[in-house]
Structure formats: structure tokens, C-alpha cells
Amino acid sequence: MCAAMLQAVQIVSDEPERRHILRQLTQRAHQTIRELGLQTIGEGPAPIVPVLVGDDHAVVQLSSKLLQLGWFVPAIRPPTVRPGTARLRISISCAHSADSIVAVLTQIRHLLDRGVPFS
């Protein structure tokens, strides 16, 4: 575990461009959320980007449907978050592309427009 932590610190030190890329991808996610009329909480630099759904049952169904479509977007619901604030959690990394982030958010918008539950 310590060796992995040391390696991570070394990568952060040696490859600052990764932080820049991650910041750009996170900003792109927030921009796309606004453009698609989705809701999030804040727009900070953290690469964990929530998409608010609200309903506990709906968020689980959305997460399951996204997984069927090839997207791993976990549902976060009470007691982890306050009742009425269930959300999908998008975890962005440097391995993602801007296109993939736009694609998953567009898919979320499409699924929400179709309504829950899904047939």
C-alpha cells in the first residue's frame, strides 16, 4: 500500500498535465450538464460529478439501465445522501475522453426523457 501511495505521489509530481486534463474534463462535464438541462450540486474542480435524480427507485433503475448500455454510473441514495437527493455518480479520470463524458450525459438525458421505469 505504501509503495502504491509513493508511486501516486511521484506521478502527481512528474506529470502535472494529468491534473490539467482532469480539470478540463470535469469542466466539460459541468458544461454538458448545463447544456442538457440536467442538475448537479456545485461545479467545483472535484472529478466526482453528481447528476441529481431525486427519486431513490428511479436512480437505481437509471444506473442499472446505464450498466446494460456499457456505462458504470453508480446510484447514490439514502442513507449515503439526504432523502430526496438521490443521484448518479460520474467518476472522471484522465483515461476518459471529452466525447465519452458527453456521450454518457447525453444517454442519461435520453433515459430521463423516456421516463422511469423503463420497459
Biopython code that builds the backbone (N, CA, C, O; Angstrom):
import numpy as np
from Bio.PDB.StructureBuilder import StructureBuilder

atoms = [
    (1, "MET", "N", (0.829, -1.175, 0.000)),
    (1, "MET", "CA", (0.000, 0.000, 0.000)),
    (1, "MET", "C", (0.885, 1.253, 0.000)),
    (1, "MET", "O", (0.625, 2.209, -0.731)),
    (2, "CYS", "N", (1.912, 1.233, 0.815)),
    (2, "CYS", "CA", (2.809, 2.395, 0.875)),
    (2, "CYS", "C", (3.517, 2.612, -0.457)),
    (2, "CYS", "O", (3.683, 3.749, -0.899)),
    (3, "ALA", "N", (3.937, 1.514, -1.099)),
    (3, "ALA", "CA", (4.612, 1.639, -2.391)),
    (3, "ALA", "C", (3.678, 2.264, -3.429)),
    (3, "ALA", "O", (4.104, 3.085, -4.240)),
    (4, "ALA", "N", (2.407, 1.871, -3.398)),
    (4, "ALA", "CA", (1.429, 2.436, -4.335)),
    (4, "ALA", "C", (1.225, 3.930, -4.065)),
    (4, "ALA", "O", (1.133, 4.731, -4.996)),
    (5, "MET", "N", (1.156, 4.288, -2.802)),
    (5, "MET", "CA", (0.998, 5.701, -2.443)),
    (5, "MET", "C", (2.209, 6.520, -2.898)),
    (5, "MET", "O", (2.059, 7.621, -3.427)),
    (6, "LEU", "N", (3.384, 5.983, -2.693)),
    (6, "LEU", "CA", (4.592, 6.685, -3.130)),
    (6, "LEU", "C", (4.613, 6.858, -4.647)),
    (6, "LEU", "O", (4.993, 7.912, -5.158)),
    (7, "GLN", "N", (4.199, 5.810, -5.358)),
    (7, "GLN", "CA", (4.142, 5.889, -6.816)),
    (7, "GLN", "C", (3.130, 6.938, -7.265)),
    (7, "GLN", "O", (3.381, 7.677, -8.217)),
    (8, "ALA", "N", (1.992, 7.005, -6.583)),
    (8, "ALA", "CA", (0.973, 8.003, -6.916)),
    (8, "ALA", "C", (1.511, 9.418, -6.711)),
    (8, "ALA", "O", (1.291, 10.297, -7.543)),
    (9, "VAL", "N", (2.208, 9.630, -5.615)),
    (9, "VAL", "CA", (2.796, 10.944, -5.358)),
    (9, "VAL", "C", (3.824, 11.284, -6.435)),
    (9, "VAL", "O", (3.917, 12.432, -6.870)),
    (10, "GLN", "N", (4.590, 10.292, -6.859)),
    (10, "GLN", "CA", (5.594, 10.503, -7.907)),
    (10, "GLN", "C", (4.922, 10.894, -9.225)),
    (10, "GLN", "O", (5.392, 11.796, -9.918)),
    (11, "ILE", "N", (3.839, 10.225, -9.566)),
    (11, "ILE", "CA", (3.119, 10.533, -10.806)),
    (11, "ILE", "C", (2.563, 11.956, -10.753)),
    (11, "ILE", "O", (2.673, 12.704, -11.724)),
    (12, "VAL", "N", (1.968, 12.327, -9.621)),
    (12, "VAL", "CA", (1.429, 13.687, -9.477)),
    (12, "VAL", "C", (2.536, 14.716, -9.665)),
    (12, "VAL", "O", (2.332, 15.761, -10.284)),
    (13, "SER", "N", (3.700, 14.410, -9.126)),
    (13, "SER", "CA", (4.834, 15.330, -9.228)),
    (13, "SER", "C", (5.395, 15.392, -10.646)),
    (13, "SER", "O", (5.709, 16.470, -11.151)),
    (14, "ASP", "N", (5.521, 14.220, -11.287)),
    (14, "ASP", "CA", (6.165, 14.142, -12.601)),
    (14, "ASP", "C", (5.242, 14.477, -13.772)),
    (14, "ASP", "O", (5.722, 14.838, -14.847)),
    (15, "GLU", "N", (3.939, 14.366, -13.582)),
    (15, "GLU", "CA", (3.006, 14.518, -14.699)),
    (15, "GLU", "C", (1.882, 15.510, -14.357)),
    (15, "GLU", "O", (0.719, 15.120, -14.261)),
    (16, "PRO", "N", (2.229, 16.783, -14.174)),
    (16, "PRO", "CA", (1.201, 17.776, -13.801)),
    (16, "PRO", "C", (0.126, 17.951, -14.877)),
    (16, "PRO", "O", (-0.963, 18.447, -14.590)),
    (17, "GLU", "N", (0.425, 17.550, -16.097)),
    (17, "GLU", "CA", (-0.569, 17.680, -17.161)),
    (17, "GLU", "C", (-1.803, 16.826, -16.889)),
    (17, "GLU", "O", (-2.890, 17.130, -17.381)),
    (18, "ARG", "N", (-1.642, 15.764, -16.111)),
    (18, "ARG", "CA", (-2.801, 14.930, -15.765)),
    (18, "ARG", "C", (-3.832, 15.736, -14.978)),
    (18, "ARG", "O", (-5.033, 15.604, -15.217)),
    (19, "ARG", "N", (-3.379, 16.563, -14.049)),
    (19, "ARG", "CA", (-4.306, 17.402, -13.281)),
    (19, "ARG", "C", (-5.016, 18.388, -14.207)),
    (19, "ARG", "O", (-6.210, 18.643, -14.052)),
    (20, "HIS", "N", (-4.282, 18.936, -15.161)),
    (20, "HIS", "CA", (-4.867, 19.883, -16.115)),
    (20, "HIS", "C", (-5.941, 19.189, -16.962)),
    (20, "HIS", "O", (-7.033, 19.726, -17.148)),
    (21, "ILE", "N", (-5.630, 18.010, -17.466)),
    (21, "ILE", "CA", (-6.590, 17.246, -18.273)),
    (21, "ILE", "C", (-7.828, 16.923, -17.452)),
    (21, "ILE", "O", (-8.955, 17.086, -17.921)),
    (22, "LEU", "N", (-7.615, 16.465, -16.227)),
    (22, "LEU", "CA", (-8.730, 16.109, -15.357)),
    (22, "LEU", "C", (-9.608, 17.327, -15.076)),
    (22, "LEU", "O", (-10.834, 17.217, -15.070)),
    (23, "ARG", "N", (-8.996, 18.476, -14.845)),
    (23, "ARG", "CA", (-9.747, 19.712, -14.611)),
    (23, "ARG", "C", (-10.577, 20.062, -15.846)),
    (23, "ARG", "O", (-11.742, 20.439, -15.717)),
    (24, "GLN", "N", (-9.991, 19.943, -17.043)),
    (24, "GLN", "CA", (-10.724, 20.244, -18.281)),
    (24, "GLN", "C", (-11.903, 19.297, -18.480)),
    (24, "GLN", "O", (-12.989, 19.727, -18.869)),
    (25, "LEU", "N", (-11.691, 18.011, -18.214)),
    (25, "LEU", "CA", (-12.770, 17.035, -18.372)),
    (25, "LEU", "C", (-13.905, 17.303, -17.383)),
    (25, "LEU", "O", (-15.081, 17.181, -17.728)),
    (26, "THR", "N", (-13.548, 17.665, -16.166)),
    (26, "THR", "CA", (-14.565, 17.974, -15.161)),
    (26, "THR", "C", (-15.363, 19.215, -15.569)),
    (26, "THR", "O", (-16.586, 19.244, -15.428)),
    (27, "GLN", "N", (-14.676, 20.229, -16.069)),
    (27, "GLN", "CA", (-15.366, 21.433, -16.540)),
    (27, "GLN", "C", (-16.287, 21.104, -17.708)),
    (27, "GLN", "O", (-17.391, 21.641, -17.805)),
    (28, "ARG", "N", (-15.831, 20.218, -18.596)),
    (28, "ARG", "CA", (-16.666, 19.812, -19.736)),
    (28, "ARG", "C", (-17.917, 19.085, -19.264)),
    (28, "ARG", "O", (-19.000, 19.283, -19.815)),
    (29, "ALA", "N", (-17.771, 18.249, -18.252)),
    (29, "ALA", "CA", (-18.926, 17.544, -17.699)),
    (29, "ALA", "C", (-19.951, 18.547, -17.172)),
    (29, "ALA", "O", (-21.140, 18.428, -17.467)),
    (30, "HIS", "N", (-19.506, 19.524, -16.402)),
    (30, "HIS", "CA", (-20.432, 20.518, -15.849)),
    (30, "HIS", "C", (-21.086, 21.348, -16.950)),
    (30, "HIS", "O", (-22.273, 21.664, -16.871)),
    (31, "GLN", "N", (-20.322, 21.698, -17.962)),
    (31, "GLN", "CA", (-20.877, 22.451, -19.092)),
    (31, "GLN", "C", (-21.969, 21.633, -19.792)),
    (31, "GLN", "O", (-23.035, 22.158, -20.112)),
    (32, "THR", "N", (-21.699, 20.367, -20.021)),
    (32, "THR", "CA", (-22.661, 19.495, -20.700)),
    (32, "THR", "C", (-23.912, 19.302, -19.848)),
    (32, "THR", "O", (-25.025, 19.285, -20.373)),
    (33, "ILE", "N", (-23.735, 19.157, -18.549)),
    (33, "ILE", "CA", (-24.882, 19.038, -17.649)),
    (33, "ILE", "C", (-25.789, 20.261, -17.805)),
    (33, "ILE", "O", (-27.008, 20.123, -17.910)),
    (34, "ARG", "N", (-25.199, 21.443, -17.821)),
    (34, "ARG", "CA", (-25.996, 22.674, -18.009)),
    (34, "ARG", "C", (-26.695, 22.655, -19.368)),
    (34, "ARG", "O", (-27.891, 22.931, -19.461)),
    (35, "GLU", "N", (-25.945, 22.327, -20.417)),
    (35, "GLU", "CA", (-26.499, 22.340, -21.782)),
    (35, "GLU", "C", (-27.666, 21.373, -21.936)),
    (35, "GLU", "O", (-28.613, 21.650, -22.671)),
    (36, "LEU", "N", (-27.596, 20.234, -21.240)),
    (36, "LEU", "CA", (-28.640, 19.218, -21.356)),
    (36, "LEU", "C", (-29.799, 19.431, -20.392)),
    (36, "LEU", "O", (-30.782, 18.689, -20.412)),
    (37, "GLY", "N", (-29.676, 20.449, -19.548)),
    (37, "GLY", "CA", (-30.745, 20.722, -18.597)),
    (37, "GLY", "C", (-30.792, 19.728, -17.446)),
    (37, "GLY", "O", (-31.837, 19.552, -16.819)),
    (38, "LEU", "N", (-29.681, 19.084, -17.167)),
    (38, "LEU", "CA", (-29.591, 18.191, -16.017)),
    (38, "LEU", "C", (-29.230, 19.019, -14.790)),
    (38, "LEU", "O", (-28.873, 20.192, -14.904)),
    (39, "GLN", "N", (-29.326, 18.399, -13.614)),
    (39, "GLN", "CA", (-28.995, 19.106, -12.382)),
    (39, "GLN", "C", (-27.814, 18.437, -11.694)),
    (39, "GLN", "O", (-27.664, 17.215, -11.730)),
    (40, "THR", "N", (-26.984, 19.256, -11.070)),
    (40, "THR", "CA", (-25.854, 18.765, -10.303)),
    (40, "THR", "C", (-25.771, 19.563, -9.016)),
    (40, "THR", "O", (-26.614, 20.418, -8.745)),
    (41, "ILE", "N", (-24.754, 19.279, -8.233)),
    (41, "ILE", "CA", (-24.512, 20.026, -6.997)),
    (41, "ILE", "C", (-23.166, 20.711, -7.156)),
    (41, "ILE", "O", (-22.132, 20.049, -7.245)),
    (42, "GLY", "N", (-23.180, 22.029, -7.192)),
    (42, "GLY", "CA", (-21.932, 22.767, -7.332)),
    (42, "GLY", "C", (-21.241, 22.481, -8.655)),
    (42, "GLY", "O", (-21.668, 21.621, -9.425)),
    (43, "GLU", "N", (-20.190, 23.202, -8.898)),
    (43, "GLU", "CA", (-19.407, 22.994, -10.109)),
    (43, "GLU", "C", (-17.937, 23.137, -9.777)),
    (43, "GLU", "O", (-17.188, 23.782, -10.510)),
    (44, "GLY", "N", (-17.526, 22.543, -8.684)),
    (44, "GLY", "CA", (-16.144, 22.622, -8.258)),
    (44, "GLY", "C", (-15.232, 21.746, -9.097)),
    (44, "GLY", "O", (-15.668, 21.100, -10.049)),
    (45, "PRO", "N", (-13.965, 21.735, -8.729)),
    (45, "PRO", "CA", (-12.967, 21.007, -9.513)),
    (45, "PRO", "C", (-12.918, 19.501, -9.246)),
    (45, "PRO", "O", (-12.175, 18.785, -9.917)),
    (46, "ALA", "N", (-13.692, 19.011, -8.282)),
    (46, "ALA", "CA", (-13.639, 17.584, -7.950)),
    (46, "ALA", "C", (-14.092, 16.739, -9.138)),
    (46, "ALA", "O", (-15.100, 17.058, -9.769)),
    (47, "PRO", "N", (-13.362, 15.665, -9.453)),
    (47, "PRO", "CA", (-13.716, 14.820, -10.595)),
    (47, "PRO", "C", (-14.828, 13.818, -10.305)),
    (47, "PRO", "O", (-15.073, 12.919, -11.109)),
    (48, "ILE", "N", (-15.496, 13.961, -9.179)),
    (48, "ILE", "CA", (-16.699, 13.183, -8.885)),
    (48, "ILE", "C", (-17.864, 14.119, -9.153)),
    (48, "ILE", "O", (-18.080, 15.085, -8.421)),
    (49, "VAL", "N", (-18.615, 13.823, -10.210)),
    (49, "VAL", "CA", (-19.666, 14.732, -10.666)),
    (49, "VAL", "C", (-21.024, 14.058, -10.481)),
    (49, "VAL", "O", (-21.318, 13.059, -11.138)),
    (50, "PRO", "N", (-21.857, 14.605, -9.581)),
    (50, "PRO", "CA", (-23.183, 14.037, -9.374)),
    (50, "PRO", "C", (-24.200, 14.583, -10.375)),
    (50, "PRO", "O", (-24.160, 15.753, -10.756)),
    (51, "VAL", "N", (-25.110, 13.704, -10.786)),
    (51, "VAL", "CA", (-26.259, 14.124, -11.584)),
    (51, "VAL", "C", (-27.481, 13.810, -10.734)),
    (51, "VAL", "O", (-27.802, 12.646, -10.491)),
    (52, "LEU", "N", (-28.158, 14.862, -10.285)),
    (52, "LEU", "CA", (-29.297, 14.692, -9.393)),
    (52, "LEU", "C", (-30.483, 14.065, -10.108)),
    (52, "LEU", "O", (-30.835, 14.449, -11.223)),
    (53, "VAL", "N", (-31.091, 13.087, -9.436)),
    (53, "VAL", "CA", (-32.294, 12.438, -9.937)),
    (53, "VAL", "C", (-33.429, 12.651, -8.941)),
    (53, "VAL", "O", (-34.566, 12.917, -9.333)),
    (54, "GLY", "N", (-33.118, 12.533, -7.656)),
    (54, "GLY", "CA", (-34.102, 12.778, -6.608)),
    (54, "GLY", "C", (-34.756, 11.528, -6.090)),
    (54, "GLY", "O", (-34.693, 11.250, -4.893)),
    (55, "ASP", "N", (-35.384, 10.767, -6.957)),
    (55, "ASP", "CA", (-36.129, 9.579, -6.565)),
    (55, "ASP", "C", (-35.203, 8.367, -6.415)),
    (55, "ASP", "O", (-34.431, 8.048, -7.320)),
    (56, "ASP", "N", (-35.292, 7.699, -5.261)),
    (56, "ASP", "CA", (-34.417, 6.558, -4.968)),
    (56, "ASP", "C", (-34.600, 5.420, -5.967)),
    (56, "ASP", "O", (-33.623, 4.873, -6.479)),
    (57, "HIS", "N", (-35.836, 5.071, -6.238)),
    (57, "HIS", "CA", (-36.122, 3.963, -7.156)),
    (57, "HIS", "C", (-35.655, 4.296, -8.578)),
    (57, "HIS", "O", (-35.059, 3.459, -9.256)),
    (58, "ALA", "N", (-35.929, 5.514, -9.015)),
    (58, "ALA", "CA", (-35.562, 5.928, -10.378)),
    (58, "ALA", "C", (-34.052, 5.911, -10.561)),
    (58, "ALA", "O", (-33.570, 5.478, -11.607)),
    (59, "VAL", "N", (-33.292, 6.373, -9.569)),
    (59, "VAL", "CA", (-31.837, 6.429, -9.719)),
    (59, "VAL", "C", (-31.252, 5.026, -9.828)),
    (59, "VAL", "O", (-30.289, 4.815, -10.565)),
    (60, "VAL", "N", (-31.818, 4.068, -9.105)),
    (60, "VAL", "CA", (-31.340, 2.678, -9.195)),
    (60, "VAL", "C", (-31.650, 2.123, -10.578)),
    (60, "VAL", "O", (-30.813, 1.448, -11.178)),
    (61, "GLN", "N", (-32.833, 2.400, -11.082)),
    (61, "GLN", "CA", (-33.195, 1.930, -12.420)),
    (61, "GLN", "C", (-32.315, 2.574, -13.491)),
    (61, "GLN", "O", (-31.887, 1.902, -14.429)),
    (62, "LEU", "N", (-32.049, 3.854, -13.358)),
    (62, "LEU", "CA", (-31.171, 4.538, -14.312)),
    (62, "LEU", "C", (-29.776, 3.923, -14.301)),
    (62, "LEU", "O", (-29.209, 3.646, -15.358)),
    (63, "SER", "N", (-29.231, 3.712, -13.128)),
    (63, "SER", "CA", (-27.897, 3.127, -13.011)),
    (63, "SER", "C", (-27.851, 1.741, -13.643)),
    (63, "SER", "O", (-26.898, 1.402, -14.346)),
    (64, "SER", "N", (-28.876, 0.952, -13.392)),
    (64, "SER", "CA", (-28.947, -0.400, -13.964)),
    (64, "SER", "C", (-29.028, -0.353, -15.485)),
    (64, "SER", "O", (-28.342, -1.112, -16.170)),
    (65, "LYS", "N", (-29.858, 0.528, -16.008)),
    (65, "LYS", "CA", (-30.001, 0.658, -17.465)),
    (65, "LYS", "C", (-28.698, 1.140, -18.096)),
    (65, "LYS", "O", (-28.301, 0.652, -19.154)),
    (66, "LEU", "N", (-28.032, 2.097, -17.449)),
    (66, "LEU", "CA", (-26.749, 2.575, -17.971)),
    (66, "LEU", "C", (-25.722, 1.446, -17.991)),
    (66, "LEU", "O", (-24.940, 1.343, -18.936)),
    (67, "LEU", "N", (-25.716, 0.606, -16.970)),
    (67, "LEU", "CA", (-24.783, -0.526, -16.945)),
    (67, "LEU", "C", (-25.076, -1.479, -18.103)),
    (67, "LEU", "O", (-24.150, -1.985, -18.736)),
    (68, "GLN", "N", (-26.341, -1.725, -18.379)),
    (68, "GLN", "CA", (-26.719, -2.570, -19.527)),
    (68, "GLN", "C", (-26.200, -1.980, -20.837)),
    (68, "GLN", "O", (-25.885, -2.710, -21.776)),
    (69, "LEU", "N", (-26.117, -0.663, -20.887)),
    (69, "LEU", "CA", (-25.651, 0.028, -22.093)),
    (69, "LEU", "C", (-24.131, 0.211, -22.120)),
    (69, "LEU", "O", (-23.589, 0.783, -23.066)),
    (70, "GLY", "N", (-23.443, -0.280, -21.077)),
    (70, "GLY", "CA", (-21.988, -0.225, -21.059)),
    (70, "GLY", "C", (-21.377, 0.895, -20.242)),
    (70, "GLY", "O", (-20.170, 1.125, -20.319)),
    (71, "TRP", "N", (-22.185, 1.598, -19.460)),
    (71, "TRP", "CA", (-21.703, 2.711, -18.645)),
    (71, "TRP", "C", (-21.802, 2.350, -17.169)),
    (71, "TRP", "O", (-22.878, 1.976, -16.705)),
    (72, "PHE", "N", (-20.718, 2.451, -16.430)),
    (72, "PHE", "CA", (-20.739, 2.221, -14.991)),
    (72, "PHE", "C", (-20.926, 3.563, -14.293)),
    (72, "PHE", "O", (-19.980, 4.332, -14.123)),
    (73, "VAL", "N", (-22.167, 3.824, -13.896)),
    (73, "VAL", "CA", (-22.531, 5.077, -13.236)),
    (73, "VAL", "C", (-23.373, 4.692, -12.011)),
    (73, "VAL", "O", (-24.587, 4.517, -12.122)),
    (74, "PRO", "N", (-22.733, 4.564, -10.854)),
    (74, "PRO", "CA", (-23.447, 4.092, -9.664)),
    (74, "PRO", "C", (-24.538, 5.043, -9.181)),
    (74, "PRO", "O", (-24.459, 6.260, -9.346)),
    (75, "ALA", "N", (-25.555, 4.439, -8.582)),
    (75, "ALA", "CA", (-26.626, 5.185, -7.931)),
    (75, "ALA", "C", (-26.211, 5.446, -6.491)),
    (75, "ALA", "O", (-25.750, 4.539, -5.800)),
    (76, "ILE", "N", (-26.373, 6.676, -6.043)),
    (76, "ILE", "CA", (-26.088, 7.051, -4.664)),
    (76, "ILE", "C", (-27.402, 7.536, -4.060)),
    (76, "ILE", "O", (-28.029, 8.466, -4.568)),
    (77, "ARG", "N", (-27.803, 6.897, -2.981)),
    (77, "ARG", "CA", (-29.103, 7.221, -2.389)),
    (77, "ARG", "C", (-29.014, 7.133, -0.868)),
    (77, "ARG", "O", (-27.998, 6.699, -0.323)),
    (78, "PRO", "N", (-30.086, 7.549, -0.183)),
    (78, "PRO", "CA", (-30.063, 7.479, 1.279)),
    (78, "PRO", "C", (-29.769, 6.041, 1.743)),
    (78, "PRO", "O", (-30.234, 5.082, 1.128)),
    (79, "PRO", "N", (-29.022, 5.905, 2.792)),
    (79, "PRO", "CA", (-28.653, 6.924, 3.772)),
    (79, "PRO", "C", (-27.345, 7.646, 3.445)),
    (79, "PRO", "O", (-26.897, 8.485, 4.227)),
    (80, "THR", "N", (-26.725, 7.333, 2.302)),
    (80, "THR", "CA", (-25.469, 7.996, 1.938)),
    (80, "THR", "C", (-25.678, 9.481, 1.678)),
    (80, "THR", "O", (-24.812, 10.298, 1.992)),
    (81, "VAL", "N", (-26.822, 9.829, 1.106)),
    (81, "VAL", "CA", (-27.178, 11.234, 0.867)),
    (81, "VAL", "C", (-28.551, 11.496, 1.488)),
    (81, "VAL", "O", (-29.276, 10.557, 1.818)),
    (82, "ARG", "N", (-28.903, 12.762, 1.643)),
    (82, "ARG", "CA", (-30.193, 13.127, 2.229)),
    (82, "ARG", "C", (-31.347, 12.603, 1.380)),
    (82, "ARG", "O", (-31.231, 12.530, 0.157)),
    (83, "PRO", "N", (-32.464, 12.235, 2.019)),
    (83, "PRO", "CA", (-33.653, 11.832, 1.261)),
    (83, "PRO", "C", (-34.037, 12.909, 0.242)),
    (83, "PRO", "O", (-33.980, 14.105, 0.531)),
    (84, "GLY", "N", (-34.421, 12.468, -0.934)),
    (84, "GLY", "CA", (-34.817, 13.393, -1.995)),
    (84, "GLY", "C", (-33.664, 13.907, -2.836)),
    (84, "GLY", "O", (-33.875, 14.697, -3.756)),
    (85, "THR", "N", (-32.426, 13.461, -2.529)),
    (85, "THR", "CA", (-31.262, 13.932, -3.292)),
    (85, "THR", "C", (-30.506, 12.775, -3.945)),
    (85, "THR", "O", (-29.306, 12.881, -4.195)),
    (86, "ALA", "N", (-31.201, 11.676, -4.221)),
    (86, "ALA", "CA", (-30.553, 10.549, -4.895)),
    (86, "ALA", "C", (-29.926, 11.027, -6.189)),
    (86, "ALA", "O", (-30.454, 11.912, -6.862)),
    (87, "ARG", "N", (-28.797, 10.434, -6.528)),
    (87, "ARG", "CA", (-28.036, 10.919, -7.676)),
    (87, "ARG", "C", (-27.249, 9.811, -8.339)),
    (87, "ARG", "O", (-27.006, 8.757, -7.750)),
    (88, "LEU", "N", (-26.860, 10.062, -9.558)),
    (88, "LEU", "CA", (-25.892, 9.226, -10.260)),
    (88, "LEU", "C", (-24.529, 9.837, -10.009)),
    (88, "LEU", "O", (-24.388, 11.059, -9.974)),
    (89, "ARG", "N", (-23.518, 8.988, -9.832)),
    (89, "ARG", "CA", (-22.170, 9.500, -9.575)),
    (89, "ARG", "C", (-21.263, 9.165, -10.756)),
    (89, "ARG", "O", (-21.001, 7.997, -11.044)),
    (90, "ILE", "N", (-20.793, 10.200, -11.426)),
    (90, "ILE", "CA", (-19.849, 10.040, -12.527)),
    (90, "ILE", "C", (-18.456, 10.328, -11.977)),
    (90, "ILE", "O", (-18.183, 11.429, -11.498)),
    (91, "SER", "N", (-17.590, 9.340, -12.049)),
    (91, "SER", "CA", (-16.213, 9.487, -11.573)),
    (91, "SER", "C", (-15.312, 9.642, -12.791)),
    (91, "SER", "O", (-15.126, 8.698, -13.559)),
    (92, "ILE", "N", (-14.761, 10.824, -12.961)),
    (92, "ILE", "CA", (-13.962, 11.143, -14.143)),
    (92, "ILE", "C", (-12.490, 10.864, -13.856)),
    (92, "ILE", "O", (-11.989, 11.140, -12.766)),
    (93, "SER", "N", (-11.813, 10.312, -14.854)),
    (93, "SER", "CA", (-10.365, 10.100, -14.760)),
    (93, "SER", "C", (-9.716, 10.569, -16.056)),
    (93, "SER", "O", (-10.401, 10.869, -17.034)),
    (94, "CYS", "N", (-8.401, 10.629, -16.050)),
    (94, "CYS", "CA", (-7.664, 11.022, -17.262)),
    (94, "CYS", "C", (-7.822, 10.001, -18.380)),
    (94, "CYS", "O", (-7.521, 10.295, -19.537)),
    (95, "ALA", "N", (-8.290, 8.809, -18.045)),
    (95, "ALA", "CA", (-8.498, 7.770, -19.060)),
    (95, "ALA", "C", (-9.752, 8.041, -19.894)),
    (95, "ALA", "O", (-9.924, 7.450, -20.959)),
    (96, "HIS", "N", (-10.621, 8.926, -19.420)),
    (96, "HIS", "CA", (-11.830, 9.254, -20.167)),
    (96, "HIS", "C", (-11.534, 10.315, -21.223)),
    (96, "HIS", "O", (-10.536, 11.033, -21.150)),
    (97, "SER", "N", (-12.417, 10.391, -22.189)),
    (97, "SER", "CA", (-12.318, 11.445, -23.199)),
    (97, "SER", "C", (-13.504, 12.385, -23.013)),
    (97, "SER", "O", (-14.509, 12.027, -22.398)),
    (98, "ALA", "N", (-13.371, 13.580, -23.548)),
    (98, "ALA", "CA", (-14.483, 14.531, -23.500)),
    (98, "ALA", "C", (-15.697, 13.943, -24.221)),
    (98, "ALA", "O", (-16.832, 14.125, -23.781)),
    (99, "ASP", "N", (-15.455, 13.243, -25.321)),
    (99, "ASP", "CA", (-16.555, 12.632, -26.079)),
    (99, "ASP", "C", (-17.306, 11.597, -25.248)),
    (99, "ASP", "O", (-18.533, 11.524, -25.312)),
    (100, "SER", "N", (-16.575, 10.794, -24.465)),
    (100, "SER", "CA", (-17.253, 9.772, -23.655)),
    (100, "SER", "C", (-18.070, 10.420, -22.543)),
    (100, "SER", "O", (-19.144, 9.925, -22.201)),
    (101, "ILE", "N", (-17.586, 11.503, -21.983)),
    (101, "ILE", "CA", (-18.327, 12.204, -20.933)),
    (101, "ILE", "C", (-19.610, 12.800, -21.515)),
    (101, "ILE", "O", (-20.677, 12.686, -20.912)),
    (102, "VAL", "N", (-19.508, 13.424, -22.667)),
    (102, "VAL", "CA", (-20.696, 13.974, -23.327)),
    (102, "VAL", "C", (-21.663, 12.842, -23.672)),
    (102, "VAL", "O", (-22.875, 12.994, -23.514)),
    (103, "ALA", "N", (-21.141, 11.717, -24.140)),
    (103, "ALA", "CA", (-21.994, 10.592, -24.530)),
    (103, "ALA", "C", (-22.785, 10.037, -23.350)),
    (103, "ALA", "O", (-23.985, 9.791, -23.473)),
    (104, "VAL", "N", (-22.128, 9.837, -22.209)),
    (104, "VAL", "CA", (-22.860, 9.276, -21.068)),
    (104, "VAL", "C", (-23.887, 10.268, -20.538)),
    (104, "VAL", "O", (-24.986, 9.866, -20.157)),
    (105, "LEU", "N", (-23.556, 11.535, -20.507)),
    (105, "LEU", "CA", (-24.525, 12.528, -20.052)),
    (105, "LEU", "C", (-25.696, 12.652, -21.018)),
    (105, "LEU", "O", (-26.835, 12.837, -20.590)),
    (106, "THR", "N", (-25.430, 12.553, -22.300)),
    (106, "THR", "CA", (-26.494, 12.571, -23.299)),
    (106, "THR", "C", (-27.388, 11.347, -23.132)),
    (106, "THR", "O", (-28.607, 11.439, -23.278)),
    (107, "GLN", "N", (-26.779, 10.198, -22.825)),
    (107, "GLN", "CA", (-27.547, 8.979, -22.591)),
    (107, "GLN", "C", (-28.437, 9.135, -21.357)),
    (107, "GLN", "O", (-29.593, 8.710, -21.365)),
    (108, "ILE", "N", (-27.905, 9.737, -20.311)),
    (108, "ILE", "CA", (-28.703, 9.986, -19.106)),
    (108, "ILE", "C", (-29.903, 10.870, -19.447)),
    (108, "ILE", "O", (-31.026, 10.575, -19.039)),
    (109, "ARG", "N", (-29.670, 11.953, -20.193)),
    (109, "ARG", "CA", (-30.765, 12.844, -20.593)),
    (109, "ARG", "C", (-31.817, 12.069, -21.380)),
    (109, "ARG", "O", (-33.016, 12.219, -21.144)),
    (110, "HIS", "N", (-31.359, 11.237, -22.321)),
    (110, "HIS", "CA", (-32.267, 10.447, -23.149)),
    (110, "HIS", "C", (-33.118, 9.510, -22.283)),
    (110, "HIS", "O", (-34.331, 9.415, -22.470)),
    (111, "LEU", "N", (-32.476, 8.828, -21.345)),
    (111, "LEU", "CA", (-33.210, 7.899, -20.484)),
    (111, "LEU", "C", (-34.215, 8.642, -19.604)),
    (111, "LEU", "O", (-35.339, 8.177, -19.419)),
    (112, "LEU", "N", (-33.817, 9.784, -19.067)),
    (112, "LEU", "CA", (-34.749, 10.561, -18.259)),
    (112, "LEU", "C", (-35.935, 11.032, -19.092)),
    (112, "LEU", "O", (-37.066, 11.062, -18.606)),
    (113, "ASP", "N", (-35.679, 11.400, -20.346)),
    (113, "ASP", "CA", (-36.756, 11.843, -21.226)),
    (113, "ASP", "C", (-37.728, 10.709, -21.548)),
    (113, "ASP", "O", (-38.919, 10.941, -21.755)),
    (114, "ARG", "N", (-37.205, 9.475, -21.588)),
    (114, "ARG", "CA", (-38.068, 8.304, -21.834)),
    (114, "ARG", "C", (-38.931, 7.982, -20.636)),
    (114, "ARG", "O", (-39.996, 7.379, -20.769)),
    (115, "GLY", "N", (-38.470, 8.386, -19.468)),
    (115, "GLY", "CA", (-39.235, 8.140, -18.243)),
    (115, "GLY", "C", (-38.809, 6.857, -17.553)),
    (115, "GLY", "O", (-38.279, 5.938, -18.178)),
    (116, "VAL", "N", (-39.049, 6.816, -16.278)),
    (116, "VAL", "CA", (-38.735, 5.661, -15.440)),
    (116, "VAL", "C", (-40.055, 5.168, -14.880)),
    (116, "VAL", "O", (-40.851, 6.004, -14.452)),
    (117, "PRO", "N", (-40.349, 3.887, -14.850)),
    (117, "PRO", "CA", (-39.458, 2.771, -15.143)),
    (117, "PRO", "C", (-39.329, 2.542, -16.649)),
    (117, "PRO", "O", (-40.142, 3.002, -17.450)),
    (118, "PHE", "N", (-38.270, 1.811, -16.992)),
    (118, "PHE", "CA", (-38.005, 1.508, -18.392)),
    (118, "PHE", "C", (-38.635, 0.185, -18.750)),
    (118, "PHE", "O", (-38.707, -0.730, -17.930)),
    (119, "SER", "N", (-39.090, 0.094, -19.980)),
    (119, "SER", "CA", (-39.680, -1.176, -20.426)),
    (119, "SER", "C", (-38.671, -1.976, -21.214)),
    (119, "SER", "O", (-38.979, -3.075, -21.675)),
]
sb = StructureBuilder()
sb.init_structure("model")
sb.init_model(0)
sb.init_chain("A")
sb.init_seg("    ")
for serial, (resi, resn, name, xyz) in enumerate(atoms, 1):
    if name == "N":
        sb.init_residue(resn, " ", resi, " ")
    sb.init_atom(name, np.array(xyz, "f"), 0.0, 1.0, " ", f" {name:<3s}", serial, name[0])
structure = sb.get_structure()
